[in-house]
Amino acid sequence: RRLSRRPAVTLLDVFQLHARRRPHQPLLRFQDEIYTYEDMDRRSNRAAWALSRRLGLQSGRTVAVLLPNEPTYLWTWLALAKLGCPMACLNSNVRGRALRHALEAAQATLLLASPGERGTTGCSGDFGNTGGLWSP
């Protein structure tokens, strides 16, 4: 029913509703840390600001994300959704030709990766001092 609404209700809409109604309720437990809706909203806002202001990321640009399964992945996804950028989710366990194929298929203009992924992407671009950003 929600998808038939115009405009459709998205996961970002649902997240933002919960963040407004119950900001201090736990959303995510990761190892010994608990993240509330408010925590995730703040972190995703900071990430969205950095991506748009420092990198000039604009709505509609596809971003490939190569991050391990940790809280950073969630607030990165939320930040991209807030910016209106499609996210190509890349499996952080894939390497070599399979990863190169996934990157090419995504047609992303930017790759966000954890510093630990440096050198494993098989891309000709250079991460330089960005720690996890690559742009062709």
C-alpha positions in Angstrom: 0.0 0.0 0.0 2.8 2.4 0.9 4.4 2.0 -2.5 1.2 2.9 -4.3 1.2 6.3 -2.6 2.4 9.3 -4.6 5.0 10.1 -3.8 6.0 6.7 -2.5 7.1 6.3 1.1 10.8 5.5 1.2 12.9 3.9 3.9 14.5 7.3 4.4 11.0 8.7 5.1 10.3 6.0 7.7 13.7 6.6 9.3 13.2 10.3 9.6 9.7 9.8 11.1 11.2 7.5 13.8 14.1 9.9 14.3 11.6 12.7 15.0 9.2 10.7 17.1 11.7 8.7 19.2 15.2 10.1 18.8 16.6 8.4 21.9 15.3 4.9 21.1 18.0 2.5 20.1 18.3 1.8 16.5 21.4 -0.3 16.2 23.6 -2.3 18.5 27.1 -3.0 17.2 29.5 -4.8 19.4 29.4 -2.8 22.7 27.9 0.4 21.3 24.3 1.4 20.9 23.3 4.0 18.3 20.0 5.8 18.7 17.9 7.3 15.9 19.3 10.7 16.8 22.9 9.4 16.6 22.4 8.0 13.2 20.5 11.1 12.0 23.4 13.4 13.2 26.1 11.2 11.7 24.3 10.9 8.4 23.7 14.6 8.3 27.5 15.2 8.9 28.3 12.7 6.2 25.8 14.3 3.7 27.3 17.7 4.4 30.9 16.5 3.8 29.9 14.6 0.6 28.1 17.6 -0.8 30.3 20.5 0.4 33.7 19.0 0.2 33.3 16.7 -2.7 30.6 18.5 -4.6 28.4 15.4 -4.7 25.1 16.2 -6.4 21.7 14.5 -6.5 21.5 11.8 -9.1 25.2 10.8 -9.1 25.6 7.1 -8.4 28.0 6.3 -5.6 29.6 2.9 -5.2 30.1 1.9 -1.6 32.7 -0.7 -0.5 32.4 -0.7 3.3 32.5 -3.5 5.8 29.4 -4.4 7.8 29.6 -1.8 10.5 27.6 1.4 11.6 29.5 3.6 9.0 27.7 1.7 6.3 24.3 2.6 7.6 24.9 6.3 8.1 26.7 6.5 4.7 23.5 4.9 3.1 21.3 7.4 4.9 23.6 10.3 3.9 23.4 9.3 0.2 19.6 8.9 0.4 19.3 12.4 1.9 21.3 13.7 -1.0 19.3 11.9 -3.6 22.2 9.8 -4.7 21.7 6.2 -5.8 24.0 3.8 -3.9 25.7 0.8 -5.6 26.3 -1.6 -2.7 29.5 -3.6 -3.3 30.3 -6.7 -1.4 33.5 -6.0 0.6 34.6 -9.6 0.2 34.7 -9.4 -3.6 38.1 -8.7 -5.2 39.7 -8.7 -8.6 37.7 -9.2 -11.8 34.4 -9.6 -10.0 34.9 -6.3 -8.2 35.9 -4.5 -11.4 32.8 -5.9 -13.1 30.6 -4.7 -10.3 32.2 -1.2 -10.4 31.7 -1.0 -14.2 28.1 -2.3 -14.0 27.3 0.3 -11.3 28.5 3.2 -13.6 29.3 5.1 -10.4 31.2 8.4 -10.5 32.5 8.0 -7.0 33.6 5.1 -4.8 33.5 5.3 -1.0 35.6 2.7 0.7 37.2 2.1 4.0 41.0 2.8 4.3 41.5 -1.0 4.6 40.2 -1.5 1.0 43.0 0.5 -0.5 44.7 -1.4 -3.3 42.0 -4.1 -3.4 39.7 -2.5 -5.8 41.7 -3.1 -9.0 40.9 0.4 -10.1 43.3 2.6 -12.0 42.3 5.6 -9.9 44.3 6.6 -6.9 42.9 7.0 -3.4 45.6 9.5 -2.6 45.2 11.1 0.8 41.4 10.8 0.8 41.4 7.6 2.8 38.4 6.1 1.1 37.3 8.2 -1.9 38.0 7.4 -5.5 36.8 9.2 -8.5 37.5 8.0 -12.1 
